[in-house]
Amino acid sequence: MKDKKTLKEKIIQSVFVYETKRLTVDSIIKTAILLVSGGMILVFGGIISDMIVESEIGGLIGDFMKEKEYTYSTLRGLSDVLFGEIPQWLIVLYAGGLILGCILIGTVIKNWKAVSHKTRSLVRYWFNL
């Protein structure tokens, strides 16, 4: 008779299970968004950095103070190339991924104690440690 749960214990157990599942789904979704954002940043950032390197923008930064007019005209040409060759939807998608990734990273840093505690709790629950 002692192993029989009371109604209060059953309710607490069901709420605990529900909250754990909800937290797990939220964590998986946020991790997926962070990974997709990171992938977008790596792929499209690499493409954009290659375009910048090929158009000799690195040398422009050093020569900025010496030859301003040449630098401005080259930067205008570079922006024309960047916005002319890369589709606009891809630039918006890249910017969205960059902003989303920064927001998620900032949220994790801001709430590090809660995130680490939730992660440890989820690991203990799912792996019965």
C-alpha positions in Angstrom: 0.0 0.0 0.0 2.9 2.4 0.7 4.1 2.4 -3.0 0.8 3.8 -4.2 1.1 7.5 -5.1 -1.3 10.2 -3.9 -3.0 12.5 -6.3 -0.7 15.3 -5.4 2.4 13.2 -6.2 0.9 12.1 -9.5 0.1 15.8 -10.5 3.6 16.9 -9.5 5.1 14.0 -11.5 3.1 14.8 -14.6 4.0 18.5 -14.4 7.6 17.6 -14.0 7.5 15.3 -17.0 5.7 17.9 -19.1 8.1 20.7 -18.2 11.1 18.4 -18.9 9.8 17.5 -22.3 9.0 21.1 -23.1 12.4 22.2 -22.0 14.0 19.5 -24.1 12.1 20.5 -27.2 13.0 24.2 -26.6 16.6 23.4 -26.2 16.7 21.3 -29.3 15.1 24.0 -31.3 17.4 26.7 -30.0 20.5 24.5 -30.7 19.3 23.8 -34.2 18.8 27.5 -34.9 22.2 28.2 -33.5 23.8 25.5 -35.7 22.0 26.6 -38.8 23.0 30.3 -38.1 26.6 29.2 -37.5 26.6 27.2 -40.7 25.2 30.1 -42.7 27.8 32.4 -41.2 30.6 30.0 -42.1 29.5 29.3 -45.6 28.4 32.7 -46.8 31.0 34.5 -44.7 33.7 32.4 -46.4 32.3 33.4 -49.8 32.1 37.0 -48.9 35.6 37.0 -47.4 36.9 35.4 -50.6 35.3 38.1 -52.7 36.8 40.8 -50.4 40.3 39.2 -50.6 40.1 38.8 -54.4 39.1 42.5 -54.8 42.2 43.6 -52.7 40.2 45.2 -49.9 42.8 44.2 -47.4 45.4 46.6 -48.9 42.8 49.4 -48.9 42.6 49.4 -45.2 46.3 50.1 -44.8 46.3 52.7 -47.5 43.1 54.4 -46.3 44.8 57.5 -44.8 47.2 57.9 -47.8 44.9 57.9 -50.7 41.3 58.6 -49.7 39.9 59.2 -53.2 41.2 55.9 -54.5 40.0 54.1 -51.5 36.5 55.5 -51.8 36.2 54.6 -55.4 37.5 51.1 -54.8 35.1 50.6 -51.9 32.2 51.8 -54.1 33.3 49.3 -56.8 33.6 46.6 -54.2 30.1 47.3 -52.9 28.8 47.2 -56.4 30.4 43.8 -57.0 29.2 42.4 -53.7 25.6 43.6 -54.1 25.6 42.8 -57.9 26.9 39.3 -57.7 25.3 38.0 -54.5 21.5 37.7 -54.7 19.6 40.0 -52.4 17.7 37.2 -50.8 21.0 35.5 -49.9 22.2 38.7 -48.3 19.0 39.1 -46.2 19.2 35.4 -45.3 22.9 35.8 -44.2 22.1 38.9 -42.2 19.2 37.2 -40.5 21.3 34.2 -39.6 24.0 36.5 -38.2 21.5 38.4 -36.1 19.8 35.3 -34.9 23.1 33.7 -34.0 24.2 36.8 -32.1 20.9 37.0 -30.2 21.1 33.3 -29.2 24.7 33.5 -28.1 24.0 36.7 -26.1 21.0 35.0 -24.5 23.2 32.0 -23.5 25.9 34.2 -22.1 23.4 36.3 -20.2 21.6 33.3 -18.7 24.6 31.0 -18.3 23.7 29.8 -14.8 20.2 28.8 -15.8 21.3 27.3 -19.1 24.0 25.1 -17.4 21.6 24.1 -14.7 18.9 23.1 -17.2 21.4 21.2 -19.3 22.6 19.2 -16.3 19.0 18.5 -15.2 18.1 17.3 -18.7 21.1 15.0 -18.9 20.3 13.6 -15.4 16.7 13.1 -16.4 17.2 11.5 -19.8 20.2 9.4 -18.9 19.2 8.6 -15.3 22.5 9.7 -13.8 
